[in-house]
């Protein structure tokens, strides 16, 4: 794992955006694996600003997202489908037909998971962007998730619900289940970029980088990926 320690969130966002942009510049038909949450927002803002300045085309770029809350329709303001349109896709003028995310309203969970796994096989990611949960989760793969897992529905850990509550009016509104890309799916990306910002992520960063490779720390599996870059600000990297 390549470790890049930066001064602050602003620098983290700029470096993360550069790695994504390098992929887009090298391959106009690239497949981008994308993440939600607050950490990648700076990366997305940088990508939009670069396009506005330089006119970079995303006409043929395709995307797949890590996860989606179960029970939220795509037009719900807290759905990840809505988040991606608002914070990235509309700003890059990406054709929504080229974007992919799990259907949070799917009645048949198993069928939806199988559909998404088939899609992921058809769209191998050139780069996968990840955030890091305070308990070491990646996507919604909570501690104990098998490394061989494909797309599945997960009961969210209480720590994850609390982490995400800041985005809702009240913690009671946070969905308790989500569809998520599995760890096996994540590891199939050609390149992985994982972002970590803030002192509350320091312990998870330490375990991910220096600890044992264990399903109790899902992100630790990234030690085994041939092309993984961690970008962490000084606070998140303070325990390394």
Secondary structure, 3 states (H helix, E strand, C coil): CEEEEECCHHHHHHHHHHHHHHHHHHCCCCEEEECCCCCCHHHHHHHHHHHHHHCCCCCCCEEEECEEECCCCCCCCCCHHHHHHHHHHHHHCCCHHHEECCCCCCCCHHHHHHHHHHHHHHCCCCEEEEECCCCCCECCECCCCCCCCCCEEEECCHHHHHHHHHHCCCHHHCCCEEEECCHHHHHCCCCEEEEECCHHHHHHHHHHHHCCCCCCCHHHHHHHCCCEEEEEECCCCCCC
